[in-house]
Amino acid sequence: MKEPYNWKTYGGMNMDFWEKHQGTSLEDAKNMFQNSHGEVIKLAQSFSNEELFSKGVYDWVGGSTLGSYFVSATSSHYDWAMKKLKAHKKLVFGRRG
């Protein structure tokens, strides 16, 4: 979690990202996403399956696994974002969009 935010205040972090990127072009946003995704995948691939999916390997993940953090930061987050984008598209363009 980016400083000074925590799980109770991350809505403010989202607003900061939104404000920061109001002038970001769609092409730049896509490139930023692809680069970030590539970095996360490369990092995930640097761990073994045991390191990713065995409980107790890393104390700082609590009762979870490191792999669950990667899932949360990638596919689960992408699913959430796609739903937000579809809802926004529907709001702006109606059913025709």
C-alpha positions as CSV (number, residue, x, y, z in Angstrom):
1,M,0.0,0.0,0.0
2,K,1.4,3.4,-1.0
3,E,2.3,5.7,1.9
4,P,0.4,7.4,3.6
5,Y,-2.5,5.1,2.8
6,N,-3.8,2.0,4.5
7,W,-6.7,-0.4,3.9
8,K,-9.1,2.1,5.5
9,T,-8.0,5.1,3.5
10,Y,-7.1,3.6,0.1
11,G,-10.1,5.4,-1.5
12,G,-8.1,8.6,-1.3
13,M,-5.2,6.8,-3.0
14,N,-7.5,5.9,-5.9
15,M,-8.6,9.6,-6.1
16,D,-4.9,10.7,-6.2
17,F,-4.3,8.3,-9.1
18,W,-7.4,9.6,-10.9
19,E,-6.3,13.2,-10.5
20,K,-2.7,12.5,-11.5
21,H,-3.8,10.8,-14.7
22,Q,-6.5,13.1,-16.0
23,G,-4.1,14.2,-18.8
24,T,-2.8,10.7,-19.5
25,S,-3.6,9.5,-23.1
26,L,-5.3,6.2,-23.6
27,E,-2.2,5.0,-25.5
28,D,0.1,6.0,-22.6
29,A,-2.2,4.4,-20.1
30,K,-2.2,1.1,-22.1
31,N,1.6,1.2,-22.3
32,M,1.9,1.9,-18.5
33,F,-0.4,-1.0,-17.8
34,Q,1.5,-3.4,-20.1
35,N,4.8,-2.4,-18.5
36,S,3.5,-2.7,-15.0
37,H,1.8,-6.1,-15.7
38,G,5.1,-7.3,-17.3
39,E,7.1,-6.3,-14.2
40,V,4.6,-8.1,-11.9
41,I,4.6,-11.3,-13.9
42,K,8.4,-11.3,-14.1
43,L,8.5,-10.9,-10.3
44,A,6.0,-13.7,-9.8
45,Q,8.0,-16.0,-12.1
46,S,11.1,-15.4,-9.9
47,F,9.4,-17.5,-7.1
48,S,8.9,-21.2,-7.0
49,N,5.4,-22.7,-6.8
50,E,6.2,-23.7,-3.2
51,E,7.2,-20.1,-2.3
52,L,4.0,-18.8,-4.0
53,F,1.5,-21.3,-2.8
54,S,2.6,-22.7,0.5
55,K,1.4,-21.1,3.7
56,G,4.0,-20.1,6.3
57,V,6.8,-19.4,3.8
58,Y,6.7,-15.6,4.4
59,D,5.6,-14.4,7.8
60,W,4.5,-11.0,6.5
61,V,1.6,-12.4,4.5
62,G,0.0,-13.7,7.7
63,G,-2.2,-16.8,7.1
64,S,-2.2,-16.3,3.4
65,T,0.2,-17.1,0.6
66,L,2.4,-14.9,-1.5
67,G,0.6,-16.2,-4.6
68,S,-2.7,-14.8,-3.3
69,Y,-1.1,-11.4,-3.3
70,F,-0.1,-11.7,-6.9
71,V,-3.7,-12.9,-7.8
72,S,-5.1,-9.9,-5.9
73,A,-2.7,-7.5,-7.7
74,T,-3.4,-8.9,-11.1
75,S,-6.4,-11.0,-12.2
76,S,-8.7,-10.1,-9.3
77,H,-7.9,-6.4,-9.7
78,Y,-8.2,-6.6,-13.5
79,D,-11.7,-8.2,-13.1
80,W,-12.7,-5.4,-10.7
81,A,-11.4,-2.7,-13.2
82,M,-13.1,-4.2,-16.2
83,K,-16.4,-4.1,-14.3
84,K,-15.8,-0.5,-13.5
85,L,-14.9,0.3,-17.1
86,K,-18.0,-1.4,-18.4
87,A,-20.3,0.4,-15.9
88,H,-18.7,3.7,-16.9
89,K,-19.0,2.9,-20.6
90,K,-22.7,2.1,-20.1
91,L,-23.3,5.3,-18.1
92,V,-21.6,7.5,-20.7
93,F,-22.6,5.7,-24.0
94,G,-25.7,3.8,-23.0
95,R,-26.4,0.4,-24.4
96,R,-25.1,1.3,-27.9
97,G,-21.5,1.6,-26.8
